[in-house]
Amino acid sequence: MAVYKRGHVWWYRFTWRAEAIRESTKQPNKRVAEQIEAAHKTSLAKGEVGIRDRKPVPTLRQFAEGDFRPFVASTFAAKIKTKAYYEYGVKSLLAYDKLANESIDAITSEKVAGFVAKRQQAGLQIASINRELQVLRRMFHLAQEWGKVEKVLPRVRMLSGERRRERVLGWEEEKRYLDEAAPLLHDVATILIDCGLRPEECFRLKWESVRDGSIEIQYGKTDNARRRIPMSQRVAAVLEMRIRDPRSEWVFPSPTRSGHMEPGTLKRQHRHACEGRQNELENAKREPGEPMKWNVELFRSTRFGTLASRGGRRTWILGRSLIWLVIATCRSPSATSIRRSRTPARRSNAREQL
């Protein structure tokens, strides 16, 4: 061992690939200095043959704070609800210490099941737990993609039995809701039902997007959210009555940080409309834990049901069936040839049949 003493500490010197390496061990003991020199040579040899020391695997908390949250903040800066969805999911996961303080590659299916059991004890529904499990699954995928772990992480499975909202409002339900709604909620609900907008698209609607008898949506939840929607007569009447303050760019201005109304603005009004006098009988039929009779998200599916309804009838599955019918048609092998062979006149007849 080429170690030598300078002053009170030992140094080592050796040649690696025609390059002299000389460093201080900062140790007064010769035996320890020799061990440090040997460790340095071993490290260089491992690098030469492609062997790398195993990187320390971060805990779930370290990965969430240092990598995942900055990724969410930069990727979904323009999608407020998606960003809030991931942030809430991370917050719930980090509140469970047996997951948060564990190395990512040490998290097993049993520990995930413990998290699920705790959330169920807290009274959460299956749908809410599945949303948090989806966040954990996304974190696992990114950890593997970014090379934070060297082994395949366990598969995160969703719980079965999730309650779904596959229904639309009937004509009588819509009438009762609008009769009970406050003026602001009445205007918003009318636009949601007739135009099929997402709630956040309606909240941030600007006057410059209302033109030529249509509403233009510039961006939204998905890439296909940009679209032009014709206004019905009652939507046009609602917007005409709301032109009060020409200085505001928003159709629904509000004293919030964004300048327009937010979901919390209508929360109390929506609850009052759902539990109004005309709806007392329907609400009495709810089972324990069942959501309120009306949900704002139902207005969007109600729009599809209105377009495809016949003879004034609406079926609870109609909106969902219409969406899947379009998807199935686009995926069929003969869809391309059908679209190419269809003349403008036949396309017009097909629209009239809808």
C-alpha positions in Angstrom: 0.0 0.0 0.0 1.4 3.3 -1.1 0.6 5.3 2.1 2.9 7.8 3.6 2.7 10.2 6.5 2.7 14.0 6.2 2.5 15.7 9.5 0.0 13.9 11.8 -2.1 12.3 9.0 -1.6 9.7 6.4 -1.8 10.2 2.7 -2.1 7.7 -0.2 -0.7 7.8 -3.7 -1.3 5.4 -6.6 -1.6 5.5 -10.4 -4.9 4.8 -12.2 -5.0 4.7 -16.0 -1.7 6.7 -16.3 -3.0 9.3 -13.9 -1.5 9.9 -10.5 -4.0 10.0 -7.7 -2.9 11.6 -4.4 -5.3 12.3 -1.5 -5.3 12.8 2.2 -7.1 10.3 4.4 -7.3 12.8 7.2 -6.6 9.9 9.6 -3.7 9.5 12.1 -4.0 5.7 12.0 -2.0 3.9 9.2 -4.4 0.9 9.1 -7.4 3.0 8.6 -5.6 5.0 5.9 -4.8 1.7 4.0 -8.5 0.8 4.1 -9.5 4.1 2.7 -7.0 3.7 -0.1 -8.3 0.2 -0.9 -11.9 1.5 -0.9 -11.0 4.2 -3.4 -9.4 1.7 -5.7 -12.4 -0.6 -5.5 -14.7 2.3 -6.4 -12.7 3.1 -9.5 -12.6 -0.5 -10.5 -16.4 -0.9 -10.3 -16.9 2.2 -12.4 -14.5 0.7 -15.0 -16.5 -2.4 -15.5 -19.9 -0.7 -15.3 -20.7 -1.6 -11.7 -22.3 1.2 -9.8 -23.0 1.5 -6.1 -26.7 1.2 -5.4 -28.4 4.6 -5.1 -30.3 5.3 -1.9 -34.0 4.8 -2.5 -36.1 7.8 -1.3 -39.0 7.4 1.0 -42.5 8.1 -0.3 -42.5 11.4 1.5 -39.1 12.4 0.0 -40.1 11.5 -3.5 -43.4 13.3 -3.1 -41.9 16.5 -1.8 -38.8 16.6 -4.0 -40.0 15.2 -7.3 -43.7 14.5 -7.6 -45.2 17.7 -6.3 -42.9 19.9 -8.5 -43.8 17.7 -11.5 -47.5 18.2 -10.8 -47.1 22.0 -10.3 -45.3 22.5 -13.6 -47.3 20.0 -15.7 -50.8 20.9 -14.6 -50.4 24.6 -13.9 -53.2 25.4 -16.4 -55.5 22.6 -15.1 -56.5 23.7 -11.6 -58.8 20.8 -10.8 -56.3 18.2 -11.9 -53.6 19.9 -9.9 -55.8 20.0 -6.8 -56.7 16.3 -7.3 -53.1 15.2 -7.2 -52.2 17.5 -4.3 -55.1 16.2 -2.2 -54.1 12.6 -3.0 -50.5 13.2 -2.0 -51.7 14.8 1.2 -53.8 11.8 2.1 -51.0 9.3 1.3 -48.4 11.2 3.4 -50.8 11.3 6.4 -50.4 7.5 6.7 -46.9 7.2 8.3 -46.5 3.5 7.4 -46.4 4.5 3.7 -44.9 8.0 3.9 -41.8 7.0 5.9 -41.2 3.8 4.0 -38.7 3.5 1.1 -40.6 3.3 -2.2 -39.2 -0.1 -3.0 -40.1 -1.4 0.4 -43.8 -0.6 0.0 -45.7 -3.9 -0.4 -49.3 -4.7 -1.2 -50.0 -5.4 2.5 -49.0 -1.9 3.4 -51.2 -0.5 0.7 -54.0 -2.6 2.0 -53.4 -1.1 5.5 -53.8 2.3 4.0 -57.1 1.3 2.4 -58.3 -0.2 5.7 -57.5 3.1 7.5 -59.4 5.2 5.0 -62.4 2.9 5.2 -62.4 3.3 8.9 -62.4 7.0 8.4 -65.7 6.7 6.6 -64.5 7.3 3.0 -66.4 5.8 0.1 -64.8 3.4 -2.4 -64.7 6.0 -5.1 -62.7 8.4 -2.9 -60.3 5.7 -1.9 -59.7 4.7 -5.5 -58.9 8.3 -6.4 -56.1 8.3 -3.8 -54.9 4.9 -5.0 -54.7 6.2 -8.5 -52.3 9.0 -7.3 -50.1 6.3 -5.6 -50.1 4.3 -8.8 -49.0 7.4 -10.8 -46.2 8.0 -8.2 -45.0 4.4 -8.6 -44.9 4.7 -12.4 -42.9 7.9 -12.3 -40.5 6.5 -9.7 -39.7 3.7 -12.1 -39.5 5.9 -15.1 -37.1 8.4 -13.4 -34.8 5.6 -12.1 -35.5 6.1 -8.5 -35.9 2.4 -7.9 -34.1 -0.6 -9.4 -36.9 -3.1 -9.1 -40.5 -3.4 -10.2 -42.9 -1.9 -7.7 -46.1 -3.8 -6.7 -49.2 -3.2 -8.8 -51.8 -0.9 -7.2 -55.2 -2.4 -7.6 -58.5 -0.4 -7.4 -61.3 -1.5 -5.2 -64.4 -3.0 -6.7 -67.9 -1.8 -6.0 -67.4 1.8 -6.8 -70.7 3.7 -7.1 -71.2 5.4 -10.5 -73.5 8.3 -11.5 -74.9 6.9 -14.7 -78.1 8.9 -15.0 -79.5 12.1 -16.3 -82.1 14.5 -14.9 -85.7 14.0 -16.1 -87.8 16.9 -17.3 -89.7 17.2 -14.0 -86.5 17.0 -11.9 -84.9 19.8 -14.0 -88.0 21.9 -13.5 -88.1 21.4 -9.8 -84.4 22.2 -9.5 -84.6 25.4 -11.5 -87.7 26.5 -9.6 -85.8 26.1 -6.3 -82.5 27.6 -7.5 -81.4 31.1 -6.7 -81.0 33.5 -9.7 -77.3 33.0 -10.0 -77.5 29.2 -9.7 -80.5 29.2 -12.1 -78.4 31.0 -14.8 -75.4 28.6 -14.4 -77.6 25.5 -14.4 -79.4 26.6 -17.5 -76.1 27.0 -19.4 -74.7 23.7 -18.1 -77.9 21.8 -19.1 -78.4 23.3 -22.6 -74.7 23.6 -23.6 -73.2 20.6 -21.9 -70.3 22.6 -20.4 -68.2 21.4 -17.6 -68.7 23.5 -14.4 -65.2 25.0 -14.5 -65.7 26.0 -18.2 -68.9 27.9 -17.3 -67.3 29.5 -14.2 -64.4 31.0 -16.3 -66.5 32.0 -19.3 -65.6 35.3 -20.8 -67.7 37.7 -22.9 -65.2 37.5 -25.7 -66.0 33.8 -26.0 -69.7 34.5 -26.6 -70.2 35.4 -30.3 -72.3 34.7 -33.3 -74.9 32.8 -31.3 -72.3 30.3 -30.0 -70.0 29.8 -27.0 -66.3 29.1 -27.8 -64.3 27.0 -25.3 -60.6 27.7 -25.8 -59.2 25.1 -23.4 -60.3 22.7 -20.8 -59.8 19.3 -19.1 -58.7 17.3 -22.1 -57.2 18.1 -25.5 -60.6 17.8 -27.1 -62.2 20.4 -24.8 -61.7 23.2 -27.4 -65.0 23.4 -29.2 -67.8 25.7 -30.4 -71.2 25.2 -29.0 -74.5 26.7 -30.3 -76.6 28.5 -27.8 -80.2 27.7 -27.2 -82.8 30.4 -26.9 -83.0 30.4 -23.2 -79.1 30.5 -22.9 -79.1 33.5 -25.2 -81.7 35.1 -23.0 -79.7 34.4 -19.8 -76.5 35.9 -21.2 -78.4 38.9 -22.5 -79.8 39.6 -19.1 -76.4 39.3 -17.5 -74.7 42.1 -19.5 -74.6 44.6 -16.6 -71.0 45.6 -16.0 -69.1 46.1 -19.3 -65.9 46.6 -17.4 -65.7 42.9 -16.3 -64.4 40.4 -18.8 -66.1 37.5 -17.0 -69.7 36.4 -17.5 -69.9 35.4 -13.9 -67.6 37.8 -12.0 -67.0 37.3 -8.3 -64.8 38.8 -5.6 -62.4 35.8 -5.6 -58.7 35.7 -6.4 -59.3 34.6 -9.9 -61.9 37.3 -10.5 -64.7 34.8 -11.5 -66.9 32.5 -9.5 -65.5 29.3 -8.1 -67.1 26.0 -7.2 -67.5 27.1 -3.6 -69.6 30.1 -4.7 -72.6 28.0 -5.5 -72.2 25.3 -2.9 -74.7 26.6 -0.4 -77.2 27.6 -3.2 -76.9 24.2 -4.8 -77.6 22.4 -1.5 -80.6 24.7 -0.8 -82.0 23.9 -4.3 -81.5 20.1 -3.7 -83.2 20.2 -0.4 -86.0 22.7 -1.2 -89.7 22.2 -0.5 -90.4 20.7 -4.0 -87.6 18.1 -3.5 -88.4 16.9 0.0 -90.2 13.8 -1.1 -87.4 12.7 -3.4 -84.7 13.4 -0.9 -86.5 11.3 1.7 -86.0 8.3 -0.5 -82.2 8.5 -0.3 -80.4 5.7 1.4 -77.7 6.5 4.1 -74.5 7.6 2.5 -76.1 8.2 -0.9 -75.3 11.6 -2.5 -77.8 14.3 -3.0 -80.5 13.8 -5.6 -78.8 16.3 -8.0 -75.2 16.7 -8.7 -73.8 19.5 -10.9 -71.9 17.0 -13.0 -75.2 15.4 -14.0 -76.1 18.5 -16.1 -73.4 17.5 -18.6 -74.8 14.0 -19.2 -78.3 15.5 -19.2 -77.2 17.5 -22.3 -76.4 14.3 -24.2 -79.7 12.8 -23.1 -81.6 15.8 -24.4 -79.9 15.6 -27.8 -80.7 11.9 -28.3 -84.1 11.7 -26.5 -87.3 10.8 -28.4 -90.8 11.9 -27.7 -89.7 13.9 -24.6 -88.3 10.8 -22.8 -84.8 10.7 -21.1 -83.3 7.4 -19.9 -80.6 7.2 -17.2 -78.1 5.3 -19.5 -78.7 7.4 -22.6 -75.9 9.9 -22.2 -73.3 7.2 -21.4 -74.5 5.0 -24.3 -74.3 7.8 -26.8 -70.6 8.5 -25.8 -69.7 4.8 -26.1 -71.5 4.5 -29.4 -69.3 7.2 -30.8 -66.1 5.5 -29.4 -67.1 2.1 -30.8 -67.9 3.6 -34.2 -64.5 5.3 -34.4 -62.7 2.2 -33.4 -64.4 -0.2 -35.8 -62.3 -1.3 -38.8 -64.8 -0.1 -41.3 -65.4 3.3 -39.8 -62.8 4.9 -42.0 -64.3 3.6 -45.2 -67.8 4.6 -44.1 -66.8 8.1 -43.3 -65.1 8.5 -46.7 -68.0 7.1 -48.7 -70.6 9.2 -47.0 -71.7 12.1 -49.1 -72.6 15.5 -47.6 -76.2 14.8 -48.2 -76.0 11.6 -46.3 -74.2 13.3 -43.5 -76.9 15.9 -43.3 -79.6 13.1 -43.1 -77.6 11.4 -40.3 -77.5 14.6 -38.3 -81.3 15.1 -38.7 -81.9 11.6 -37.4 -80.0 12.4 -34.2 
